[in-house]
Amino acid sequence: MLNRNVNRVDLAQKLNDIIANYNNVSSDVEAFFKALKEYAEQLREEEKRAAAEGLTEEELEIFDLLFKDELSQADKDKVKRAAQHLLQKLQDVDTRKTVLTVDWYKDVMLQGRVKKLLGDILDKELPNSYDTQQFTEKRDTVYQHVYKLAAQGQRYWA
């Protein structure tokens, strides 16, 4: 599940904390299994979240990267559309031929084009409630994520 959405790091950390607490603090098996049961329920809820939001797993990951607290429902819907349109653009054949070429992440000029592409899409799609600083942070976060995926040989656009 963590491999499908980088924003689920807290779930992985929680499992590590449960295990560490069991190993270090006590041998209370009942409390350990209660914590594991609650954790399993959180995992089930997280598994359902993409469908509940009306997004694919890939769209949900981008949505989570773009999301900020205290959004109105209308703005939340705009962020969902932004995530969907961004993913569509990353998967577009023309984009893959001209911007997301093989090893684009190794070329400074292509890196700039990818960052501009992301910025242009987000500028059109994100709601006005994102101020300049928030916009820049979200654009950079998505860019770093896309860059990291490319460097690891993983891609939304393959």
N, C-alpha and C positions, 0 to 999 in steps of 0.2 A: 504494500500500500504506500509506503514511504517513497518507493521508486516512481510511483505515478503522480506524486504531488509533494514537492519539496516543503510545502507549508505544514506538513504533518510531522515535523521534527518533534514537536511537543508530545505527540503520542508515543514516539519511540523513546523519548526521554522519560516519560511516565512509566513505561514498562521497565526500563533500567532502574528507576527509582524504587519500584515495587520489589524487584529482585534484590537490589542492594539493601533495602530496609529489612527484608527477610533474612538475608545473609549476615548482616551486621548487627541488627538490633535484637532480634528475638527469633525464637523458633515457634512462634504462634501460627500454627498451620491454618487454623480457622480464619484468622485475620488475613493471612496471605491469600487464601482462596477467595475470600470476600473481595479483596482488592483486585484480584485477577478477574473475577466475575464482573465487577464494575468496569474494569478496563475493556473486557470483551464487549460489553454493551456499548461503550464509547466507540469501539471499532465498527460495530454493526451500524451505528448511527452515521458515522463518517462515510461508510460504504454507500449509504443511501443518499447522502447529501447532493451528489452530482445530479441524480435523477430528480430530487426534490427541487433543485434550483433550475432544472430544465437545461442542464449543460452536460457535455461529455466530460470525461475525466481530464482531458487536455485543456478544455475550455475552463473547467473549474480551477485548474492549477493557475492559469493566467488570471482568472477572476480573483483568486485569493491573493495573488501578487499585487493586483491593482486596487483591491478593496481597502477602504479606510472606514474607521468608526463613524457612527452618527450620520449615515446616509439615509435620505428619504427613500421610500420605495421606488419612486420615479428615477432617482439618481442611481439606485442599486440596479435597476433594469438597464440603465444606460451603461453602467460598468459591465454588466453581463454582455450586452451587445458589443461593447468595445473588445472584450475578451474573444468573442466569437469572430468578429471581423478581423482582429489581429491574427488569430489562428488561420483563418481563411487566406489572408494575405501571405502568411508564412508558407502555406501549402500550395499557393498559386504557382503554376508551372513557369510563368513568365518571371516571377520573383526569384524562383530557384535558378533560372538560367542567367539572370542579370545581377542579382544581389547576393543571394545565398548560394553562391557557387561552392564547389569543393574547396575546402580549406580557407573559406572567407575570413575566418577568425585569425588567420596568420598574416593578413594583409591590412595595413592601417587604413588605406583608402576604402576598402570594402567594409571594414569595421565601422567607419564613419557613415557609409551609405546605409548599413543595417540600422545604426542608431537613429539616423535621420528618418528612415522608413518607419520605425517604431514610433518616433516622436510625431511624425505627420499623422499617422493613424490615430494615436491617442489624443492629439490636439483636436481632431475632428470629433472623436467619439466620447471622450470623458466629459462628465458633467461640469458645469461652471463652478460647482462647489469645491473643485480642486484648485487651490491657489497655485501660483507659480512654483513655489517650493515643493508642494506635494506632487505636482505634475512632474517636476524634474526627478524627484525621488522615485516615483513609480516608473517613469520611463527608464531610468538607470537600473532599477531593480529588474525589470523585464529584460532589458538588454543584457545584464550580467547573467541572468538565467539562460537566455538563448545562447549567449557566448559559451557558457559553461557546458551546456548540452552539446554544442558543436565540437568543442574541444575534447569531450569525452566520447565523441562518435555517435551521440544520440541526437535525434532530431524529431521535431514535430512535423517537419516538412518533407521527410523521406517518403 
